[in-house]
Amino acid sequence: MSLSELKVRTAKPKEKFYKLTDGDGLYLHVAETGGKLWRFRYRFNRKEKLLALGRYPEISLLDARKRRDDARKLLANNVDPGAVRKAQKQSKVEDTETFEVIAREWHNKFKSRWTEGHALKIIRHLQIDLFPWIGARPIKDITAPELLAALRRTESRGAVDTAHRLRGICNMIFRYATATGRAQHNLAQDLIGSLEPLNRRHLAAITEPNEVADLLRAIDNYHGSFVVRCALRLSPLVFSRPGELRHMQWDELDFDKAEWHIPAQKMKLRQPHIVPLSKQSLEILNEIKPLTGSGIYVFPGRTSNRPMSNKAILAALRNMGYTAEQMTPHGFRAMARTILDEVLQVRVDLIEAQLAHRVLDSLGRAYNRTKHLPERKKMMQTWADYLDGLKAGAKVIPLSLRR
């Protein structure tokens, strides 16, 4: 039976709290102290949830029913009202359909699929470059010229790459808003080609064997932090992405099998990955273990519960005299990819699988993490031995002559 304003107003406290049900998930929670709180009970993704709708008498029965009906409309569009409430609190607005509220709702929904750093980078871009200009606007009222004007503010300060990245983020936000019934059209899709073209620069890498030899000797003679020096020495041997190396944890290492197991949430393609560890890699890890082995991260920052800074290896390369046009932390991957293919003539599919690129077999299926693991282990040891040979001064033929 539905509630009446009189019944709500005259409800008295009892020894224990009790509920007065109105219908469709709405009820009044009457506390032992006499406080009266509106609650909406609902199910989302097969889980029962509870949403606070406010306190009586500030929120009347009529107001509570309106809030319940608004929440039920969101559920009808497969949107969690609790997620919307969280986004509202973060954006500090009451409107449930502003660009900022929906952007934060989208971010909260999908950030578990990203690395922590990537999720933080996305929300920072939104907070700095979009929320101040269109955050408070109802998303259904935003026009393509209005969105383009916001993006061009970023472009005008020379951050062309960031402007393009923001358009891509907006594409996902507007697509989500359209799918959940809060927008009629994906405006960001219409803006393809409207920004200044990107001047694509490849991340610099040293790939000539003689120059690689010089770099390896410079790393061995690096006199900075011992942790950074160990990370530098390991970088060419495992040629993982810089972020993966920084976040390496001791519990991911299997010394008996000589393997580094990287969980899916740390990988770009969200697939678990195995890095075979050469004898040389194990030696470096055993060197640093007495110093950092009692903590979480192999290469910690100033505190043991945080990984090394994402600028640490870059700064070390610059201190060694290598410019941005010569070598980057990501360049160790291109170094391995080029030399393994063109000098050591390793099968390309093995190299690509070890780089954690998407590799398909003859039936169009992606290789799993254990595919060709014995061959990849052999490749990684051959690579490590080759690098040792370069450092020792082995005679090499420059790639330019090989080509």
N, C-alpha and C positions, 0 to 999 in steps of 0.2 A: 504494500500500500504506500502511495506517495506521501511525502511529508507536507505539512502546512507551516506557514510562517509562525502561527500560534504554537504549534507543537515544538518547533525548534526553539522559540523564545522561552517557553516554560519548562524545557527539559532541565531536570535537577541532577546534580552529581550523586553518585552512589559510592559504596565502599570500593568497588572496582569500576574501571572504565567500561563503558558500553557503547554500542553503535545504534544509530537510528538510520535505517536504510530508506533511500528515496527511489532508487531504481536505476538501471543501466550503469551500475558500478558506482554510483554516487552514494556516499553515506556521511553522517555527522558523527565524529568521534567525540564523545563526552567524557572528559577526564575526571579523575577523582577530585581534582582541585576546582572543578567547575568550568574549566576552559573548554571551548567548543571549536573543533577543527574540522574543516571539510576535507574529505579524502575521495579520490577516484581510483577504484581497483580495476585493473585491466590485464589483458594478456598480450604479450608481444614476443614473436619468435618462440612460442610455446612456453614462455616463462611468465609467471604471475608477477605483476609490478604494482606499485602504489605511487600515486601522484598527489602531493599536497596542493590544495586549491585555495587555501587561505583560512583565516580565522573569522568566526561569527562573533559579533554582528557586523564587523567591517565588511565582510563578504556576505551578502544576503542570500537567501535560498535561491532567488531568481538569478543572482550573479553566479552562484555555484553551478546552477544548471547550465548557464551559458558557457562557463569554463569547461564543464563536462562535455557539452556538445561540441565545442571547439576541439577538444582532445579526441573525441570519437571521429571527427572529420579527418584528423591527422592519421588515425589508425586505419581509416578506410583507404588512405593513400599509401599505406605501408610505412608510415613514419611513426617513430616512437615518441610519444608526447614527453617522456622523461628526458630524451635527448634534446628536444626543443627547449625545454625548461633550462637545462644545463647551458645551452648556447645563449639563451636570453640572459642568464646571470652573468656569463662571461662578457657579453656585449653591453650589459647594463641598460637594456631597453625592454619595454613591455611588448612591443609589436613582435609577433611570431614569424613574420614573413619579410623582414628586411634582408638586404644582401648579407649583412654581417651575421645575423642569426643563422641564416641557412648555410653560409660558408662555414661557420663554426660547427654547426650540426654535421655537415658533410665531413669536416676535418675530424671530429670526435668519432664518427662512425668508421672511418677508414684508416686512422692513424696506426691501429694495431697491425696493419699489413706493411707498414713502412718501418725503416730504422728510426731510432729516436732522433738522430741528427736531421734526417730528411723531413720528419714531421715538424720539428722545430723551425727548420728553414722555411717551410711552406707558410706556417702561421706568421712568421716574422715578415715575410714578403707581403702578406695580406694586411697586417697591422700597419706597416709603414707606407705602402704604396696604393692601397685600395680603400680600406676602411675609412680613412679620413675624408675621402671624396664621395664615395657611394655607399658606405656601410649602413647609413641610416635610411637609405631609400628602399621602399618596398620593391622587391626584386621584380615583380611583374610590371612595374612602371619604368624600369631602367630601359633606356633606348640604346641602340648600337652607337650613335654618335657620342652619347654620354660615357659609355664604357670605353670607347676609343680615346676620348679626351683624357680619361684617367690614366690609361696606358701610356699615352704620349707625354704625360708629366714625367714618367720614369724614363722614357726614351730620350726626352729633351736634355736630361742631365748626363747623357752619354752611356746609360746602362741599357743598351739595346738588347743584350742577351737576357737581362732580367725582365724587360718588357715582353719579350717573346715567351719567357717562362711563365709570366703572369697571365698572358692570354691563354696558355695551355691549362693553367690552374682554373681560370674562369670557365673554360670549356667544360671541365669536369663538374664545376659547381652548378653551372646553368643546366647541364645535362641532368644532374641529380634533381635540381629544382623542377625541371620539366617532368621528370619521371614520377615525382611525388606530388604533382598537381599544384605547385606554387608558382610556376611560370609557364607561359604558352609556347616559348620558342627559345632555342639556344643561340643567344646573340653572339657569343664568342666565336661560334663557327662561322658567322658572317664576316668576321674581321680578319680571316686568313688573307694575307697579302697586303694588309693595310698598314703594317709597321715597316720601318726601315729594314731592308734585308740584313741578315746576319752575315758578318764577315767571319766565317768559320776558321778557327785556328786549331790545328792539331796540337795535342799536348807534346811538348818537345821530348825527344828521346835520343839517346846515344845508341847507335846500332852498328857502327864500324868496330870490328874486333879490337883494333889497336887502341881506339879511344875508350872502349870498354875496359881494357886492361889498365889504362891510366886511372879511370874512375874507381875501379876495384882497389887499386893501390892507395888512392886518396882516401877511400872509406876506411881501409885498414889503419891509416895514419891519422884518422880523425881524433882530435883531442878533447872533444866536448863531453857531454854526459855519457856515462857508460850505458845507460838504458837506450839512449838514442843511437849510440854507436852499434849496439847489438841489433837494433831494429834496422839500421842501415845495412848492416852485413847480411841480414836475413832477407831483405827486400829483393835482391836479384835472384836469390836461390828459390824462393817460393812464387815470385811474381804475381802475388794476389793484389787485389785492389787496396790502395792505401788505408781506407777505412776498415777493411777486414783485418789487416795486419795490426792496426792500432788496437782493435777490440779483441785480439786473440786472448783467450782465457786458458788458464792452466788445465781446467777440467775438460777442455776440448782436445787436448793432446793425448795420444796413445803412444807412449814411448816404446812399448813392446812391439807394436805393429809398425812403428815409424810413420804415423799418420796424424794429420790435423783434421778434425771433423768440424766443419763450420755449419752451424744450424741455419735452417732456411730463412729465419727472420733477419739474419745478417747479410744475406746475399741479394744482389740486385734482381735476380730472376726469381727470388723466393723459393729456391730449391736447395736442399742440403748439398754440401760439396765436400769432397775429400781431397786434401793436399798431401801427396806422399812426401815424406821428409827424407832428404838425403843424409848421408853420414855427416856432411858438413853442417847441415841445418841442425841436426841433433846436438852437435858439439856446441854451437852457439847457444841453443836453448839450455843445455846443461851448464854453460858458463854463467848465465844470468839467473838460473834457478835459485842458487843460495841467496841472492839479493831480493828477488820478487816472488819466489815460489810460495811464500806463506799468504800472499794476497790473491785477488781475483784475476787481475790482468798480468800478462807476461810483460807488457811494456806500460806500466802505470805512469800517471802524471805525478803531480806534486803530492797528491794523496792516493793511497793504495786502492781506494774504491772508485777511482776514475781512470779512464785510459789516457795515454799520452796525448798531448795536444795535436790537433790535425795540422798544425804548422811546424811541428818539431822537425820532421825529416826534410821538409822544404827549407827551413832555416839552416839546417846542417849542410844541405847541398849548396846554398848560397854562401855560407861561411867557408866552404871548400873552394869557392871561386867559380861555381857553375851558375850561369845566368838562366833566366826563364826561357831564353831561346835555345839553350843547350840541353837542359835536363830538368825533368819534373819527377816527383814521386811516382806518378802514374806511368812515367816513361820506362820503368823496369819491365812492364808488361810488353810494351812494343819492342823493347830490346830482346826479350826472350822469344817473342813471336817471330821476329825477323831472322834471328840467328839460328834458332832451331829449324826453321824452314829452309833457309837459303844456304846455311853452312853445314849444319849437322844433318840436314835432309830427313828430318823426322816427319812422319805422316801428319798431314794438316789436321785431320780429325782428332788426333790425339792432343795436338797443341791446343786446338779450340776447346776441346773438352776440359783440358786442364786450366784454361783461362776462364772457365765457367761461362763460356758463350753458349748460346742455344745451338746444339748440334743435332741434326736429324739423321736417322738411319735410312736405309733404302726403302723402308715402308713409311717414311714420314713421321716416325716416332722419335721423341726426344730421348737422347741417351740418359740413363739414370746415373747416379753418382758413382756406382761401382763399375760402370762399363769400362772395359779395357784397363782396369786398375793395375794388373801386373805389368802391362806395357807402359803405362804412365809412370809407374815406380821406376822402371828401368830408364825411361826418358829423363826423369828428374835427377837420377844419379849421374847419368851421362852429362847432363847440363852442368851439374855442380862440378864434376871432374874437369869439364871443358873450361869453366871459369877459373878453376885453380891453375890450369895450364896457361891461361892468358896472363894471370898474375905473375906466374913464374917466368914469363918471357918466351913462351912457345911461339914459334914463327907462324904467322897467320897471313893469309891472302886477303887483302881488303875486299869488301863486298862489291865495290865499284868495278874491280877487275873480274870478279867472279861473274858479275852480270854481263 
